[in-house]
Amino acid sequence: MATPIPAPSASPTPTPSTGGGLPQPSGSGGASPTPHPSPGGLTDPAGNDISRGDTDSDRHRRTAELQAMKPAPPGNIVGFDVQPQHVYYASYMLRNAQYDFAGQATKLVEGLDGHEHAVGCGTGPEAFAKAYADTAVLFLEVWNRTTEGVGGAAVGLTVTANNYLRADHTLHPLTPVLATKNPPDVLKSARASGPVAELGWGNAQGEDGWGNAIIDEVSGAVAAVGAEILRPILSHALRHGKVADITPGGDDSALPEIAKAWRQAAKEAKTSAEAFDDAIAYITNPATGHDEWQSAMKQFCSAMWGTSDWGKEHHGYKWAHKEGKQPALDVLQDTARDVATACDGVSAEVTKIRSTIVDVYKDAATKTFAVKSFKDLLELIGELPALAAEFITNIDTGRLNSAVDSYNREIHGLGDGLTKLKPALEEAKRSVPTYSAEEARAEAFGARSLNDFKGQPLYTVAGEE
C-alpha cells in the first residue's frame, strides 16, 4: 500500500474499552460495547477493589479471540504487504502479552506471601527489611508503568488501522465499508497486588521457629540431661545478652524461597519482552533492503522500555534506542536477580549465626551439667534458677557478641546493596513511557507500516493531536 492516503474528515475515534469484556468488530457507525470491569485498578467510592480479576477463562477467551482473527502473514510470494488486519492482529498480540506481563508481577507478589518476617530481628535485619520493602515498591511501580505503556501501544495500533480504513474509504467511496475494530481491552492502570510481604519482625506475634530450632538442636545433643531441664534454661539464655537482640531470628528455609521467586520474576520479564517484540516484528519487513523499517521497529520496541534525554547513559544503563536495547527491562531483571542474591546472603548469615549459638550453648550445657546429669530429675527441676544462672556464666559471651555484631554488620551491608538499586529503578520509572505516549508512538509506527515505510502519511483523525 505504497500510495499515501489523505487524512479523512473528522470522524469519531473508537474509544478504548475500559473493561475486560470481549471487544466485538463493528462498522464505523456501530455502537460501542457496554464497558465491563477489568482487572487492574477498578475500585468503588470507598476504595474497595471491585474488579473481576484475571481468570483462566479470561485468558482462554483472549487466546481464542486472537487465534480467530489471525490473517495470512503479510509476507508472501508477491512481497511484504501490511494490511489493516495485520495491524489489528499485532495489536491484539500486544494485548495478550500485556496481560501475561501484568500477571507475572501478581505472581511474584503472591509467591512472596506466606514468607513474612523471614529476616527476623536485629539492627542489620531491620535495615535490610526496610531497604527490601522500598526496592520492591519501586520495582513494582516500574513493572506497572511498563505494563500500561504496552497497553497504550496495543490500542494505538488498532486506532491506526481503523483510521486507515476510514481514510481509504474516503479516497474510494464506492468500495464497501470494511468493519473497524474496537481497541483491545487493555490494562490502562496496572496495579500488582502489592506490597510484598514484610520481611522484618516488627511487632509480629507468633511462634519463634528460630529459637525453637536452637533449643531442639542443643537439647538433642545433650540428651542425657533431659529436655524438661534444658528447654527452659535455653529459652532463658536466648533472652540474654546480644543474642536477645536478634531473637526471633531469620528463617533460612523461607529466604531461599523468596530468592527463588525473585529469580523467576527476572526470567518472566525477559519472556514477556520477547512477546512484545514478536508482536511488532509481525508487521515489520525482515527482508534485506528494508533498513528503515527494521530500524523503526527496533526503536519502537526499545522505546517501550524507556528513554532519556538524548539517550544518555544513567546508572550504568544505556537509554538510546539502538540495537534493540531494553533498558527498563534490564533494570527489572538486574534488580530481581540482585534482590534474590541478597536474600540468599541473608539466609547464609542466619545459618552461620545459628550454628555459632548452638555451638556455644552446647559447650555451656556440657560445662553446666558435667557432674549433674545423673541427679534425679525432680532434684534438677528444683535447681532450675541456679542452673540457668550457671549456664549463663558458662556461655562464651565474647564469642557470641562478636558473632552477633558480624551478623548485623553483614546483613546491614546487604541492605545497603539493595538501596543502591533504587536510583536505576527511579530512572526507569521516569523513563518508561506513559499509556498515552506509547499509544501515540504506536499510531505513528502503524501508519508507516501500512504505507510500507514510503513517505510519511498521516492516518489520524482530523482535530486530534
Secondary structure, DSSP 8 states (H G I E B T S, - for coil): --S---------------SSS----B-TT---------SSS-B-TT--B------HHHHHHHHHHHHHT----SEETTEE---HHHHHHHHHHHHHHHHHHHHHHHHHHHHHTT-TTTTBSSHHHHHHHHHHHHHHHHHHHHHHHHHHHHHHHHHHHHHHHHHHHHHHHHH-TTS----B-------SS---S------B-TT--S--HHHHHHHHHHHHHTTTT-HHHHHHHHHHHTTSGGGGGG-S---TTHHHHHHHHHHHHHHHHHHHHHHHHHHHHTTS--STT-HHHHHHHHHHHHHTT---GGG-EETTEE-S--TT--HHHHHHHHHHHHHHHHHHHHHHHHHHHHHHHHHHHHHHHHHHTTTTTTS-HHHHHHTHHHHHHHHHHHS-HHHHHHHHHHHHHHHHHHHHHHHTTHHHHHHHHHHS--HHHHHHHHHHHHHHHHTTT-S----S-TT--
